[in-house]
Amino acid sequence: MDARIKLAAALTATLAIVAAPTFAGDVVVYSAAAPTTYYYVPAERTYYYVPAEHTYYYAPDPTTYYTPPLAAYYDQPVVTTRIYEANRIEVEAPRYTSDQRITNDVVDVLAGDPRLSGKIGVVTDDRTVHLTGRVTTPGQADIASRDAASVDGVREVRNELRTRVGGSR
């Protein structure tokens, strides 16, 4: 008997749970206004081109001086014109020696070669290029030497590059 009472109680509870939303549907209140959703739309950026200010130098208008006419005769007015000119600008840049030019060219060639990795020092003395530092493989040392020798003006390349085993510092 106890099992039947427990079963009946369970069924009653289940029906109450299932039927509750049906009866509760009569009590639901609807609002007339829909919820408002706000979206943030960033303003578009507008870029304006503002040209740099230029300084222009103009010669001032000529200054004219008139002398008063003399009593005995009339003389032409004396016109005096002054024109101002800006001083000339002289730019002096240091001149590179051939060794400095060779060093810069070798550095550019080595930095532009994607096959090289490591730290390479370049020193030029009397058109002889000295390569120092470390590279990853012996093949990279040979590539660096060939790249340095390909620069115009290089007489000799002394390759003192060392390789690091395993890529460690």
C-alpha positions in Angstrom: 0.0 0.0 0.0 2.8 2.4 0.9 4.1 2.0 -2.6 0.8 3.0 -4.1 0.5 6.1 -1.9 4.1 7.1 -2.8 3.4 6.6 -6.5 0.1 8.6 -6.3 2.0 11.4 -4.5 4.8 11.4 -7.1 2.2 11.5 -10.0 0.3 14.4 -8.3 3.6 16.4 -7.8 4.6 15.8 -11.5 1.2 16.9 -12.7 1.4 20.0 -10.6 4.8 20.9 -12.0 3.6 20.3 -15.6 0.3 22.1 -15.2 1.8 25.1 -13.3 3.0 26.9 -16.5 -0.4 26.4 -18.1 -2.2 28.1 -15.2 0.5 30.7 -14.8 0.0 31.7 -18.5 -3.1 33.7 -17.5 -1.1 35.9 -15.2 1.7 37.0 -17.7 1.9 40.8 -18.2 3.2 42.1 -21.5 4.8 45.4 -21.8 3.7 47.6 -24.8 7.2 49.0 -25.4 9.9 46.8 -26.8 13.3 46.9 -25.0 15.6 49.5 -26.5 19.0 48.3 -27.7 21.7 50.9 -28.1 24.6 50.3 -30.4 27.9 52.3 -30.4 29.0 53.3 -33.8 32.4 55.0 -33.8 32.6 58.1 -35.8 34.6 57.9 -39.0 37.9 59.6 -38.9 38.5 62.4 -41.3 42.0 63.3 -42.2 42.9 66.6 -43.6 46.0 67.5 -45.5 47.6 70.6 -44.0 50.6 71.7 -46.1 53.7 72.8 -44.3 54.2 76.5 -44.0 56.7 77.9 -46.4 58.8 80.9 -45.8 59.2 83.2 -48.9 61.6 86.0 -49.0 60.6 88.9 -51.2 62.7 92.0 -52.0 60.9 95.0 -50.5 59.4 97.6 -52.8 62.0 100.1 -54.0 62.3 103.1 -51.8 62.0 106.3 -53.8 63.3 109.7 -52.5 62.4 112.9 -54.3 64.4 116.0 -54.0 62.5 119.2 -54.1 62.9 121.3 -57.2 65.4 124.1 -57.1 64.1 127.6 -57.7 66.2 128.2 -60.8 65.5 124.9 -62.7 63.6 121.7 -62.4 65.7 118.6 -61.9 64.5 115.0 -62.4 63.7 113.3 -59.1 66.5 111.1 -57.7 65.3 107.5 -57.4 67.2 105.3 -54.9 66.4 101.6 -55.0 67.6 99.2 -52.3 67.2 95.5 -53.0 67.8 93.1 -50.1 69.1 89.6 -50.9 69.4 86.7 -48.5 72.8 85.4 -47.8 73.8 82.2 -49.6 73.6 79.0 -47.7 76.6 76.8 -47.8 76.2 73.1 -46.8 79.3 71.2 -46.0 79.1 67.4 -45.6 82.0 65.2 -44.5 83.7 63.4 -47.2 84.0 59.6 -46.7 87.4 58.0 -47.2 87.5 55.0 -49.5 87.8 52.7 -46.5 84.7 54.2 -44.9 82.8 53.8 -48.1 83.9 50.2 -48.4 82.9 49.5 -44.8 79.4 51.0 -45.4 79.0 49.0 -48.6 80.1 45.7 -47.0 77.7 46.3 -44.1 74.8 46.9 -46.5 75.6 43.8 -48.5 75.9 41.5 -45.4 72.7 43.0 -43.8 70.8 42.4 -47.0 71.8 38.7 -47.3 69.0 36.5 -45.8 71.3 33.5 -45.6 73.4 35.1 -42.8 72.6 35.1 -39.1 74.7 36.1 -36.2 76.8 39.1 -35.3 79.4 40.2 -37.8 81.8 43.1 -37.3 83.3 44.9 -40.3 86.5 46.9 -40.3 88.4 48.2 -43.4 92.0 49.2 -43.4 93.8 50.1 -46.6 91.0 48.4 -48.7 91.5 45.2 -46.7 88.2 44.1 -45.0 88.4 42.3 -41.7 85.3 40.3 -40.7 85.0 39.4 -37.0 82.2 37.9 -34.8 80.1 34.8 -34.8 77.9 33.1 -37.3 75.8 30.0 -37.0 77.5 27.7 -39.5 80.9 27.5 -41.3 79.0 27.9 -44.6 77.7 31.3 -43.4 81.3 32.4 -42.8 82.2 31.5 -46.4 79.1 33.3 -47.7 80.0 36.4 -45.7 83.5 36.3 -47.1 82.2 36.1 -50.7 79.7 38.9 -50.1 82.4 41.2 -48.8 84.8 40.4 -51.7 82.0 41.3 -54.2 82.0 45.0 -53.1 83.8 47.4 -55.4 87.2 48.6 -54.1 87.9 45.6 -51.8 91.4 44.3 -52.3 91.4 41.5 -49.7 89.1 39.9 -47.2 90.4 38.5 -43.9 87.7 36.2 -42.5 88.1 35.9 -38.8 84.5 34.7 -38.2 83.9 32.0 -35.7 81.0 29.6 -35.7 78.9 28.8 -32.7 77.9 25.2 -32.3 74.2 24.5 -31.6 73.2 28.1 -32.1 73.9 29.1 -28.5 75.4 32.4 -27.6 
